[in-house]
Amino acid sequence: MEKLKSLPEVLDPDPRNFAFVRLDTLKPPTLDEHHAEIAATALASKVPEDVRSYFGTIQNVCLYGWFAYDLYTVVDFLCLTAMEMALRQRMPYTGSGRDKRGLQNLMDEAVSKSLIREKAFTHIREMRQHLAGEIRFRRSSGSKFPRSALTKPNYAAILRGTVPWLRNRHAHPRMHTILFPGAAMSALRLTSELINSLFVP
């Protein structure tokens, strides 16, 4: 169970961070490595300043997950709210009265305008390269590759459905969920790439 850290423990690393190891060294990460990984998830200078500032706050929350492991879940939630903020900035409301568009409406609009492009996401490129290598290997060895695996799903359409769903799960929790550092880093990376894709052609 999570609880407020005692004053003498405030700057002690949360020992749960050391349950994971880096694949290249097989050693637990250091604070320097944790910081460097977070810093690598940057927003482009063309992204509006207040969105970059908000994202900087999320990076700091992730950094402090080193001392309070439960903050990684907060990172995941804040990343989803940062996406909504960026979508509102990119597609300002032009109607009269209050802007009643929800996150689902904003995602639908962004996808329909092709503002979210698959090529912006590094993990999708890596998955596609891995799949292409697997296909080449299977063909060279004479084994068959399932035709269903060759179908490329529309990643923007997948995000259109999952981003609002995930945000709603965080906003209306039924239980206390604790995510791990890798999940927070994946959320940071996805958020930075999605926001950059909105503002950088």
Backbone torsions as a table, in degrees:
resi	resn	phi	psi	omega
1	MET	NA	138.8	178.9
2	GLU	-78.4	147.7	176.6
3	LYS	-153.2	163.7	177.7
4	LEU	-62.2	131.4	178.4
5	LYS	-69.4	145.2	175.7
6	SER	-72.1	155.9	-176.1
7	LEU	-56.0	-43.0	179.0
8	PRO	-66.2	-18.5	-176.5
9	GLU	-97.4	-1.7	-171.3
10	VAL	-53.3	-43.1	-176.3
11	LEU	-97.2	11.3	175.6
12	ASP	-81.4	131.8	175.3
13	PRO	-59.1	142.5	175.3
14	ASP	-71.0	121.1	-174.2
15	PRO	-62.2	-17.6	179.2
16	ARG	-66.4	-22.3	176.1
17	ASN	-62.5	-24.8	-175.8
18	PHE	-91.2	6.6	176.0
19	ALA	-77.9	-10.4	-178.3
20	PHE	-113.4	153.0	177.0
21	VAL	-127.0	155.1	174.2
22	ARG	-73.9	140.9	-178.5
23	LEU	-70.3	-26.9	-177.6
24	ASP	-80.8	-28.7	-177.5
25	THR	-115.1	-15.3	-174.3
26	LEU	58.6	26.9	176.7
27	LYS	-118.8	152.5	176.0
28	PRO	-60.1	150.9	179.5
29	PRO	-68.8	158.5	173.8
30	THR	-102.0	166.8	177.1
31	LEU	-61.5	-38.7	177.1
32	ASP	-59.6	-43.5	179.5
33	GLU	-68.1	-38.6	177.3
34	HIS	-60.1	-46.9	179.5
35	HIS	-63.3	-44.4	-178.7
36	ALA	-62.4	-39.3	179.8
37	GLU	-66.1	-40.2	178.1
38	ILE	-66.5	-43.6	-178.7
39	ALA	-62.5	-25.9	-178.8
40	ALA	-72.5	-12.6	178.9
41	THR	-94.1	72.9	-173.1
42	ALA	-98.5	154.3	172.9
43	LEU	-97.6	146.9	-180.0
44	ALA	-68.1	154.0	-179.1
45	SER	-64.7	-20.3	179.0
46	LYS	-76.6	-13.2	177.0
47	VAL	-71.5	136.0	-179.1
48	PRO	-53.0	145.8	-173.1
49	GLU	-59.2	-40.7	-177.8
50	ASP	-69.2	-28.9	174.4
51	VAL	-69.5	-42.0	177.8
52	ARG	-63.7	-37.2	178.7
53	SER	-66.1	-43.7	178.6
54	TYR	-61.9	-42.7	178.9
55	PHE	-64.5	-37.1	176.1
56	GLY	-59.9	-37.9	176.2
57	THR	-62.5	-42.0	179.5
58	ILE	-64.9	-39.8	176.7
59	GLN	-60.2	-39.9	178.7
60	ASN	-66.2	-39.2	176.5
61	VAL	-60.3	-42.6	178.3
62	CYS	-63.8	-41.9	177.9
63	LEU	-58.5	-43.0	-178.0
64	TYR	-76.6	-5.8	169.3
65	GLY	-61.2	-21.2	175.8
66	TRP	-59.2	-30.8	-177.5
67	PHE	-103.0	-24.1	178.9
68	ALA	-138.8	95.5	-171.3
69	TYR	-54.9	-33.1	-177.6
70	ASP	-66.0	-13.1	178.3
71	LEU	-69.8	-18.7	179.2
72	TYR	-62.6	-33.2	176.5
73	THR	-67.9	-38.1	178.1
74	VAL	-63.5	-37.6	177.0
75	VAL	-58.0	-46.8	-178.4
76	ASP	-58.7	-45.7	179.8
77	PHE	-65.2	-46.9	-178.4
78	LEU	-63.7	-32.6	177.2
79	CYS	-60.8	-40.3	179.6
80	LEU	-67.0	-36.1	177.3
81	THR	-72.3	-31.3	176.2
82	ALA	-65.4	-38.0	176.4
83	MET	-60.1	-44.2	-179.9
84	GLU	-63.4	-42.8	178.6
85	MET	-59.8	-44.8	-179.4
86	ALA	-65.6	-39.3	178.4
87	LEU	-62.7	-40.9	178.7
88	ARG	-65.1	-38.0	179.1
89	GLN	-68.4	-38.9	-176.9
90	ARG	-74.5	-31.7	-178.8
91	MET	-124.7	73.5	-175.6
92	PRO	-60.8	148.4	179.3
93	TYR	-73.2	130.6	-177.5
94	THR	-114.8	-0.2	-179.0
95	GLY	-81.3	-176.7	176.9
96	SER	-97.5	154.5	-178.0
97	GLY	81.5	-165.0	-176.4
98	ARG	-80.2	143.0	176.7
99	ASP	-72.0	112.6	-177.8
100	LYS	-103.4	9.8	179.8
101	ARG	-68.4	131.0	174.9
102	GLY	-92.7	179.1	-178.9
103	LEU	-60.6	-38.2	179.3
104	GLN	-62.7	-43.0	178.4
105	ASN	-61.5	-41.9	-178.8
106	LEU	-66.0	-42.3	178.3
107	MET	-64.9	-41.8	177.8
108	ASP	-58.7	-45.3	-178.5
109	GLU	-65.5	-43.5	-179.1
110	ALA	-63.7	-40.8	179.1
111	VAL	-68.1	-41.9	-179.0
112	SER	-65.8	-28.0	178.2
113	LYS	-91.7	5.8	-179.2
114	SER	56.2	37.3	177.3
115	LEU	-83.4	-20.2	177.6
116	ILE	-107.4	111.9	-173.6
117	ARG	-115.8	135.8	-176.7
118	GLU	-57.7	-35.7	-176.4
119	LYS	-63.2	-14.7	-179.2
120	ALA	-76.1	-14.3	-170.7
121	PHE	-104.3	114.9	-175.9
122	THR	-63.1	-38.3	-177.1
123	HIS	-67.1	-30.0	177.1
124	ILE	-71.5	-41.2	176.7
125	ARG	-59.7	-43.1	-180.0
126	GLU	-63.9	-40.7	178.5
127	MET	-64.5	-42.0	-179.9
128	ARG	-65.3	-40.5	178.7
129	GLN	-65.5	-41.2	178.5
130	HIS	-62.5	-44.3	179.4
131	LEU	-62.6	-42.4	179.3
132	ALA	-62.3	-40.8	177.6
133	GLY	-65.1	-39.7	178.4
134	GLU	-64.4	-41.2	179.1
135	ILE	-63.3	-45.3	179.2
136	ARG	-60.2	-43.1	179.8
137	PHE	-63.0	-46.0	-179.0
138	ARG	-62.5	-42.7	-179.0
139	ARG	-66.0	-40.2	-179.0
140	SER	-68.9	-26.9	180.0
141	SER	-92.6	-1.5	176.7
142	GLY	85.2	0.6	178.6
143	SER	-87.2	155.8	-177.3
144	LYS	-89.7	149.5	177.5
145	PHE	-110.9	132.3	-178.5
146	PRO	-57.3	130.7	-178.7
147	ARG	-59.0	-32.9	-178.9
148	SER	-62.8	-27.9	-179.4
149	ALA	-74.2	-15.1	-178.6
150	LEU	-86.2	-12.0	-179.1
151	THR	-74.0	129.2	178.7
152	LYS	-94.4	110.9	177.6
153	PRO	-70.1	154.0	178.4
154	ASN	-78.8	104.2	-173.9
155	TYR	-66.0	-35.8	177.8
156	ALA	-61.4	-39.8	178.5
157	ALA	-66.7	-35.8	177.0
158	ILE	-64.2	-45.5	178.4
159	LEU	-62.5	-37.7	-179.3
160	ARG	-56.9	-35.5	179.6
161	GLY	-86.7	-36.5	-172.2
162	THR	-84.3	-35.1	-176.9
163	VAL	-60.9	-51.0	177.6
164	PRO	-62.9	-37.4	179.7
165	TRP	-62.6	-45.8	179.8
166	LEU	-64.6	-42.6	178.7
167	ARG	-59.8	-43.2	-180.0
168	ASN	-65.6	-35.4	176.6
169	ARG	-62.7	-38.8	177.3
170	HIS	-71.8	-42.1	-174.8
171	ALA	-71.1	-25.0	-178.3
172	HIS	-128.0	66.7	-172.8
173	PRO	-70.4	148.3	174.1
174	ARG	-108.9	-12.4	178.7
175	MET	-157.5	163.8	179.0
176	HIS	-86.4	113.2	-179.0
177	THR	-104.9	136.7	175.3
178	ILE	-116.2	117.6	178.2
179	LEU	-92.2	163.1	-178.2
180	PHE	-98.3	167.0	-175.5
181	PRO	-56.5	-39.6	-180.0
182	GLY	-61.1	-36.0	178.0
183	ALA	-66.3	-40.5	178.0
184	ALA	-65.1	-41.6	179.2
185	MET	-66.7	-38.4	176.7
186	SER	-63.1	-40.5	178.6
187	ALA	-64.7	-43.3	177.5
188	LEU	-60.3	-45.2	-178.4
189	ARG	-64.6	-47.5	179.2
190	LEU	-59.9	-43.0	-178.6
191	THR	-65.3	-45.5	-179.5
192	SER	-63.0	-40.5	-178.3
193	GLU	-71.3	-38.0	177.6
194	LEU	-65.3	-46.8	-179.1
195	ILE	-64.0	-44.0	178.0
196	ASN	-59.6	-37.9	-179.5
197	SER	-65.8	-27.0	178.6
198	LEU	-69.7	-34.7	-170.8
199	PHE	-110.2	-15.0	-179.5
200	VAL	-113.5	113.4	-177.1
201	PRO	-64.7	NA	NA
